[in-house]
């Protein structure tokens, strides 16, 4: 499938102009920074704070904004019209995802700096953040495809939050039952495992395991989002 950077850039610019005028959605951009200031004095519990900060930010920023961008196109009946242009599926998805990717990366970088978090391995941390952003963009795309309005898009991320954000706190709320061991393979918990690795004495295997699991989730949901995008266009 061919990709035109010129068309993708045009979609990016269009979304940026629309996003900058939507103050309610734009507020999501400062969510990670607000949480960072709240947790700045976390002290010894810093790893727990950074884990919560990243997981909640992926949902309230990355996933929510992506879902709203897709739903807004559907609400205005412009999504199908967009596909009638020479722009391919990948042109549209890349164009609409780039804005969210850049926003998420910048906001999370600032929030991490404010917290003063120092990862055990910088390359593993950066890789995990990039993969997670792509994953939540895919989840947001799926939520947006099944929403007809911005309000529906905002509500649609609640089930996604239960699957992707809630797992780290489930054992804390309900106890460490064996049945909850399956949650250990969710991307949010794997990210927490990666963040909790100490700066000294770690092995490459300890870094690769969570990265590979997050990568698997990312690949699967990216493929699903592309397939659903194409099918929803045919159904409408």
Short mmCIF file of the C-alpha atoms (twelve columns), coordinates in Angstrom:
data_MODEL
# 
_entry.id   MODEL 
# 
loop_
_atom_site.group_PDB 
_atom_site.id 
_atom_site.type_symbol 
_atom_site.label_atom_id 
_atom_site.label_alt_id 
_atom_site.label_comp_id 
_atom_site.label_asym_id 
_atom_site.label_seq_id 
_atom_site.Cartn_x 
_atom_site.Cartn_y 
_atom_site.Cartn_z 
_atom_site.pdbx_PDB_model_num 
ATOM 1   C CA . UNK A 1   0.000   0.000   0.000  1 
ATOM 2   C CA . UNK A 2   1.558   3.294   -1.106 1 
ATOM 3   C CA . UNK A 3   2.073   6.163   1.304  1 
ATOM 4   C CA . UNK A 4   2.198   9.818   0.273  1 
ATOM 5   C CA . UNK A 5   3.982   11.968  2.841  1 
ATOM 6   C CA . UNK A 6   2.555   15.077  1.194  1 
ATOM 7   C CA . UNK A 7   -1.037  13.916  1.693  1 
ATOM 8   C CA . UNK A 8   -0.315  12.702  5.224  1 
ATOM 9   C CA . UNK A 9   1.219   16.086  6.044  1 
ATOM 10  C CA . UNK A 10  -1.852  17.886  4.691  1 
ATOM 11  C CA . UNK A 11  -4.096  15.807  6.975  1 
ATOM 12  C CA . UNK A 12  -1.749  16.505  9.886  1 
ATOM 13  C CA . UNK A 13  -1.969  20.271  9.316  1 
ATOM 14  C CA . UNK A 14  -5.773  20.111  9.030  1 
ATOM 15  C CA . UNK A 15  -6.080  18.184  12.287 1 
ATOM 16  C CA . UNK A 16  -3.699  20.557  14.044 1 
ATOM 17  C CA . UNK A 17  -5.825  23.569  13.112 1 
ATOM 18  C CA . UNK A 18  -9.033  21.833  14.228 1 
ATOM 19  C CA . UNK A 19  -7.446  20.559  17.440 1 
ATOM 20  C CA . UNK A 20  -6.129  23.995  18.408 1 
ATOM 21  C CA . UNK A 21  -9.687  25.358  18.205 1 
ATOM 22  C CA . UNK A 22  -11.146 22.605  20.395 1 
ATOM 23  C CA . UNK A 23  -10.205 23.765  23.896 1 
ATOM 24  C CA . UNK A 24  -12.016 20.939  25.670 1 
ATOM 25  C CA . UNK A 25  -9.949  18.274  23.890 1 
ATOM 26  C CA . UNK A 26  -6.800  20.422  23.960 1 
ATOM 27  C CA . UNK A 27  -6.946  20.311  27.759 1 
ATOM 28  C CA . UNK A 28  -5.853  16.677  27.530 1 
ATOM 29  C CA . UNK A 29  -2.427  17.934  26.465 1 
ATOM 30  C CA . UNK A 30  -1.629  19.241  29.950 1 
ATOM 31  C CA . UNK A 31  -2.988  16.222  31.842 1 
ATOM 32  C CA . UNK A 32  0.423   14.469  32.097 1 
ATOM 33  C CA . UNK A 33  2.075   17.703  33.248 1 
ATOM 34  C CA . UNK A 34  -0.569  18.283  35.932 1 
ATOM 35  C CA . UNK A 35  -0.115  14.738  37.240 1 
ATOM 36  C CA . UNK A 36  3.663   15.208  37.196 1 
ATOM 37  C CA . UNK A 37  3.423   18.223  39.487 1 
ATOM 38  C CA . UNK A 38  1.029   16.320  41.772 1 
ATOM 39  C CA . UNK A 39  3.446   13.385  42.080 1 
ATOM 40  C CA . UNK A 40  6.611   15.467  42.180 1 
ATOM 41  C CA . UNK A 41  6.975   14.960  45.922 1 
ATOM 42  C CA . UNK A 42  6.344   11.207  45.697 1 
ATOM 43  C CA . UNK A 43  9.885   10.456  46.903 1 
ATOM 44  C CA . UNK A 44  10.479  6.711   47.442 1 
ATOM 45  C CA . UNK A 45  7.259   5.801   45.613 1 
ATOM 46  C CA . UNK A 46  8.480   7.493   42.430 1 
ATOM 47  C CA . UNK A 47  8.413   4.292   40.286 1 
ATOM 48  C CA . UNK A 48  4.759   3.790   41.196 1 
ATOM 49  C CA . UNK A 49  4.045   7.411   40.394 1 
ATOM 50  C CA . UNK A 50  5.684   7.309   36.980 1 
ATOM 51  C CA . UNK A 51  3.841   4.081   36.128 1 
ATOM 52  C CA . UNK A 52  0.469   5.557   37.032 1 
ATOM 53  C CA . UNK A 53  1.320   8.817   35.264 1 
ATOM 54  C CA . UNK A 54  2.238   7.127   31.986 1 
ATOM 55  C CA . UNK A 55  -0.639  4.642   31.915 1 
ATOM 56  C CA . UNK A 56  -3.310  7.228   32.727 1 
ATOM 57  C CA . UNK A 57  -1.779  9.720   30.264 1 
ATOM 58  C CA . UNK A 58  -1.815  7.181   27.442 1 
ATOM 59  C CA . UNK A 59  -5.553  6.833   27.989 1 
ATOM 60  C CA . UNK A 60  -6.571  10.439  28.751 1 
ATOM 61  C CA . UNK A 61  -4.288  11.997  26.147 1 
ATOM 62  C CA . UNK A 62  -3.242  9.571   23.412 1 
ATOM 63  C CA . UNK A 63  -6.317  7.362   23.222 1 
ATOM 64  C CA . UNK A 64  -8.900  10.076  23.927 1 
ATOM 65  C CA . UNK A 65  -7.571  12.625  21.443 1 
ATOM 66  C CA . UNK A 66  -7.193  10.023  18.674 1 
ATOM 67  C CA . UNK A 67  -10.744 8.776   19.286 1 
ATOM 68  C CA . UNK A 68  -12.063 12.341  19.164 1 
ATOM 69  C CA . UNK A 69  -10.211 13.134  15.929 1 
ATOM 70  C CA . UNK A 70  -11.744 10.105  14.213 1 
ATOM 71  C CA . UNK A 71  -15.212 10.677  15.712 1 
ATOM 72  C CA . UNK A 72  -15.161 14.335  14.704 1 
ATOM 73  C CA . UNK A 73  -14.649 13.348  11.084 1 
ATOM 74  C CA . UNK A 74  -17.631 10.992  11.342 1 
ATOM 75  C CA . UNK A 75  -19.764 13.589  13.109 1 
ATOM 76  C CA . UNK A 76  -19.162 16.036  10.266 1 
ATOM 77  C CA . UNK A 77  -19.598 13.291  7.643  1 
ATOM 78  C CA . UNK A 78  -16.143 14.069  6.276  1 
ATOM 79  C CA . UNK A 79  -14.405 10.757  6.974  1 
ATOM 80  C CA . UNK A 80  -15.894 9.001   3.979  1 
ATOM 81  C CA . UNK A 81  -15.341 12.088  1.833  1 
ATOM 82  C CA . UNK A 82  -11.719 12.011  2.896  1 
ATOM 83  C CA . UNK A 83  -11.417 8.502   1.524  1 
ATOM 84  C CA . UNK A 84  -12.839 9.635   -1.790 1 
ATOM 85  C CA . UNK A 85  -9.700  11.709  -2.287 1 
ATOM 86  C CA . UNK A 86  -6.457  10.206  -3.650 1 
ATOM 87  C CA . UNK A 87  -5.331  9.725   -0.022 1 
ATOM 88  C CA . UNK A 88  -4.936  6.050   0.862  1 
ATOM 89  C CA . UNK A 89  -5.921  4.398   4.129  1 
ATOM 90  C CA . UNK A 90  -2.353  4.664   5.392  1 
ATOM 91  C CA . UNK A 91  -2.144  8.327   4.340  1 
ATOM 92  C CA . UNK A 92  -5.204  9.116   6.440  1 
ATOM 93  C CA . UNK A 93  -4.238  7.039   9.469  1 
ATOM 94  C CA . UNK A 94  -0.636  8.247   9.513  1 
ATOM 95  C CA . UNK A 95  -1.716  11.851  9.023  1 
ATOM 96  C CA . UNK A 96  -4.266  11.682  11.816 1 
ATOM 97  C CA . UNK A 97  -1.932  9.752   14.118 1 
ATOM 98  C CA . UNK A 98  1.157   11.932  13.735 1 
ATOM 99  C CA . UNK A 99  -0.369  14.862  15.613 1 
ATOM 100 C CA . UNK A 100 -1.341  12.654  18.546 1 
ATOM 101 C CA . UNK A 101 2.064   10.942  18.531 1 
ATOM 102 C CA . UNK A 102 3.972   14.232  18.656 1 
ATOM 103 C CA . UNK A 103 1.698   15.689  21.344 1 
ATOM 104 C CA . UNK A 104 1.968   12.580  23.512 1 
ATOM 105 C CA . UNK A 105 5.744   12.321  23.136 1 
ATOM 106 C CA . UNK A 106 6.331   15.979  24.049 1 
ATOM 107 C CA . UNK A 107 3.882   16.007  26.972 1 
ATOM 108 C CA . UNK A 108 5.257   12.772  28.445 1 
ATOM 109 C CA . UNK A 109 8.855   13.938  28.013 1 
ATOM 110 C CA . UNK A 110 8.063   17.105  29.967 1 
ATOM 111 C CA . UNK A 111 6.173   15.155  32.639 1 
ATOM 112 C CA . UNK A 112 9.038   12.651  33.028 1 
ATOM 113 C CA . UNK A 113 11.525  15.503  33.381 1 
ATOM 114 C CA . UNK A 114 9.373   17.178  36.033 1 
ATOM 115 C CA . UNK A 115 9.216   13.954  38.028 1 
ATOM 116 C CA . UNK A 116 12.953  13.487  37.702 1 
ATOM 117 C CA . UNK A 117 12.586  9.842   36.747 1 
ATOM 118 C CA . UNK A 118 15.769  8.132   35.537 1 
ATOM 119 C CA . UNK A 119 15.172  4.803   33.759 1 
ATOM 120 C CA . UNK A 120 17.475  1.823   34.165 1 
ATOM 121 C CA . UNK A 121 17.938  1.801   30.388 1 
ATOM 122 C CA . UNK A 122 17.152  4.898   28.358 1 
ATOM 123 C CA . UNK A 123 16.784  3.013   25.069 1 
ATOM 124 C CA . UNK A 124 14.360  0.506   26.619 1 
ATOM 125 C CA . UNK A 125 12.340  3.326   28.209 1 
ATOM 126 C CA . UNK A 126 12.122  5.277   24.946 1 
ATOM 127 C CA . UNK A 127 11.203  2.124   23.005 1 
ATOM 128 C CA . UNK A 128 8.454   1.294   25.520 1 
ATOM 129 C CA . UNK A 129 7.024   4.830   25.295 1 
ATOM 130 C CA . UNK A 130 7.043   4.819   21.481 1 
ATOM 131 C CA . UNK A 131 5.395   1.390   21.289 1 
ATOM 132 C CA . UNK A 132 2.820   2.356   23.925 1 
ATOM 133 C CA . UNK A 133 1.913   5.574   22.113 1 
ATOM 134 C CA . UNK A 134 1.375   3.647   18.878 1 
ATOM 135 C CA . UNK A 135 -0.676  1.046   20.764 1 
ATOM 136 C CA . UNK A 136 -2.981  3.616   22.358 1 
ATOM 137 C CA . UNK A 137 -3.320  5.476   19.060 1 
ATOM 138 C CA . UNK A 138 -4.589  2.213   17.558 1 
ATOM 139 C CA . UNK A 139 -6.983  1.727   20.484 1 
ATOM 140 C CA . UNK A 140 -8.183  5.316   20.114 1 
ATOM 141 C CA . UNK A 141 -8.747  4.774   16.398 1 
ATOM 142 C CA . UNK A 142 -10.915 1.741   17.145 1 
ATOM 143 C CA . UNK A 143 -12.905 3.696   19.759 1 
ATOM 144 C CA . UNK A 144 -13.397 6.563   17.300 1 
ATOM 145 C CA . UNK A 145 -14.578 4.256   14.527 1 
ATOM 146 C CA . UNK A 146 -17.412 2.994   16.727 1 
ATOM 147 C CA . UNK A 147 -18.411 6.507   17.832 1 
ATOM 148 C CA . UNK A 148 -20.630 8.919   15.939 1 
ATOM 149 C CA . UNK A 149 -20.006 12.042  18.046 1 
ATOM 150 C CA . UNK A 150 -17.285 13.525  20.232 1 
ATOM 151 C CA . UNK A 151 -19.343 12.695  23.318 1 
ATOM 152 C CA . UNK A 152 -19.581 9.046   22.322 1 
ATOM 153 C CA . UNK A 153 -15.843 9.017   21.666 1 
ATOM 154 C CA . UNK A 154 -15.174 10.389  25.144 1 
ATOM 155 C CA . UNK A 155 -17.321 7.652   26.687 1 
ATOM 156 C CA . UNK A 156 -15.979 4.894   24.458 1 
ATOM 157 C CA . UNK A 157 -12.560 5.001   26.089 1 
ATOM 158 C CA . UNK A 158 -14.039 3.858   29.426 1 
ATOM 159 C CA . UNK A 159 -14.107 0.151   28.438 1 
ATOM 160 C CA . UNK A 160 -10.642 0.577   26.952 1 
ATOM 161 C CA . UNK A 161 -9.418  2.098   30.207 1 
ATOM 162 C CA . UNK A 162 -10.722 -0.930  32.119 1 
ATOM 163 C CA . UNK A 163 -8.683  -3.233  29.873 1 
ATOM 164 C CA . UNK A 164 -5.504  -1.186  29.443 1 
ATOM 165 C CA . UNK A 165 -5.215  1.118   32.481 1 
ATOM 166 C CA . UNK A 166 -6.948  -0.676  35.349 1 
ATOM 167 C CA . UNK A 167 -4.887  -3.944  35.541 1 
ATOM 168 C CA . UNK A 168 -2.042  -2.503  37.699 1 
ATOM 169 C CA . UNK A 169 -4.487  -1.491  40.455 1 
ATOM 170 C CA . UNK A 170 -6.731  -4.591  40.364 1 
ATOM 171 C CA . UNK A 171 -4.518  -6.697  42.696 1 
ATOM 172 C CA . UNK A 172 -4.289  -3.732  45.087 1 
ATOM 173 C CA . UNK A 173 -8.060  -3.417  45.280 1 
ATOM 174 C CA . UNK A 174 -9.139  -7.060  45.262 1 
ATOM 175 C CA . UNK A 175 -6.093  -8.950  46.496 1 
ATOM 176 C CA . UNK A 176 -3.452  -11.014 44.753 1 
ATOM 177 C CA . UNK A 177 -5.636  -13.906 43.580 1 
ATOM 178 C CA . UNK A 178 -4.150  -16.446 41.132 1 
ATOM 179 C CA . UNK A 179 -6.786  -15.562 38.538 1 
ATOM 180 C CA . UNK A 180 -5.286  -12.071 38.299 1 
ATOM 181 C CA . UNK A 181 -1.975  -13.502 37.086 1 
ATOM 182 C CA . UNK A 182 -3.309  -13.296 33.527 1 
ATOM 183 C CA . UNK A 183 -3.318  -9.508  33.904 1 
ATOM 184 C CA . UNK A 184 0.448   -9.642  34.154 1 
ATOM 185 C CA . UNK A 185 0.573   -9.869  30.357 1 
ATOM 186 C CA . UNK A 186 -1.287  -6.600  29.785 1 
ATOM 187 C CA . UNK A 187 0.818   -3.740  28.357 1 
ATOM 188 C CA . UNK A 188 0.179   -1.450  31.332 1 
ATOM 189 C CA . UNK A 189 1.557   -3.950  33.857 1 
ATOM 190 C CA . UNK A 190 4.496   -4.797  31.597 1 
ATOM 191 C CA . UNK A 191 5.311   -1.092  31.413 1 
ATOM 192 C CA . UNK A 192 5.234   -0.910  35.218 1 
ATOM 193 C CA . UNK A 193 7.582   -3.920  35.386 1 
ATOM 194 C CA . UNK A 194 9.986   -2.146  33.043 1 
ATOM 195 C CA . UNK A 195 9.851   1.069   35.060 1 
ATOM 196 C CA . UNK A 196 10.536  -0.793  38.303 1 
ATOM 197 C CA . UNK A 197 13.781  -2.360  37.056 1 
ATOM 198 C CA . UNK A 198 16.640  -1.078  39.168 1 
ATOM 199 C CA . UNK A 199 19.424  0.976   37.635 1 
ATOM 200 C CA . UNK A 200 22.025  -1.635  38.582 1 
ATOM 201 C CA . UNK A 201 22.135  -5.405  38.280 1 
ATOM 202 C CA . UNK A 202 19.540  -5.800  35.527 1 
ATOM 203 C CA . UNK A 203 19.873  -8.114  32.541 1 
ATOM 204 C CA . UNK A 204 18.969  -7.626  28.892 1 
ATOM 205 C CA . UNK A 205 16.312  -10.319 29.256 1 
ATOM 206 C CA . UNK A 206 14.569  -8.287  31.949 1 
ATOM 207 C CA . UNK A 207 14.317  -5.398  29.506 1 
ATOM 208 C CA . UNK A 208 13.338  -7.416  26.458 1 
ATOM 209 C CA . UNK A 209 10.450  -9.379  27.992 1 
ATOM 210 C CA . UNK A 210 8.164   -6.381  28.683 1 
ATOM 211 C CA . UNK A 211 9.205   -4.736  25.412 1 
ATOM 212 C CA . UNK A 212 8.316   -7.818  23.375 1 
ATOM 213 C CA . UNK A 213 4.931   -8.177  25.082 1 
ATOM 214 C CA . UNK A 214 4.120   -4.501  24.488 1 
ATOM 215 C CA . UNK A 215 5.304   -4.892  20.892 1 
ATOM 216 C CA . UNK A 216 2.950   -7.853  20.373 1 
ATOM 217 C CA . UNK A 217 -0.028  -5.836  21.672 1 
ATOM 218 C CA . UNK A 218 0.980   -2.918  19.450 1 
ATOM 219 C CA . UNK A 219 1.247   -4.990  16.289 1 
ATOM 220 C CA . UNK A 220 -2.072  -6.780  16.883 1 
ATOM 221 C CA . UNK A 221 -4.096  -3.643  17.638 1 
ATOM 222 C CA . UNK A 222 -2.492  -1.653  14.828 1 
ATOM 223 C CA . UNK A 223 -3.530  -4.336  12.350 1 
ATOM 224 C CA . UNK A 224 -7.017  -4.509  13.878 1 
ATOM 225 C CA . UNK A 225 -7.433  -0.715  13.673 1 
ATOM 226 C CA . UNK A 226 -6.466  -0.659  9.976  1 
ATOM 227 C CA . UNK A 227 -8.799  -3.560  9.115  1 
ATOM 228 C CA . UNK A 228 -11.715 -2.063  11.061 1 
ATOM 229 C CA . UNK A 229 -11.099 1.329   9.468  1 
ATOM 230 C CA . UNK A 230 -11.441 -0.132  5.998  1 
ATOM 231 C CA . UNK A 231 -14.502 -2.209  6.923  1 
ATOM 232 C CA . UNK A 232 -16.335 0.665   8.621  1 
ATOM 233 C CA . UNK A 233 -15.904 2.762   5.499  1 
ATOM 234 C CA . UNK A 234 -17.529 0.057   3.395  1 
ATOM 235 C CA . UNK A 235 -20.410 -0.330  5.865  1 
ATOM 236 C CA . UNK A 236 -21.330 3.355   5.855  1 
# 
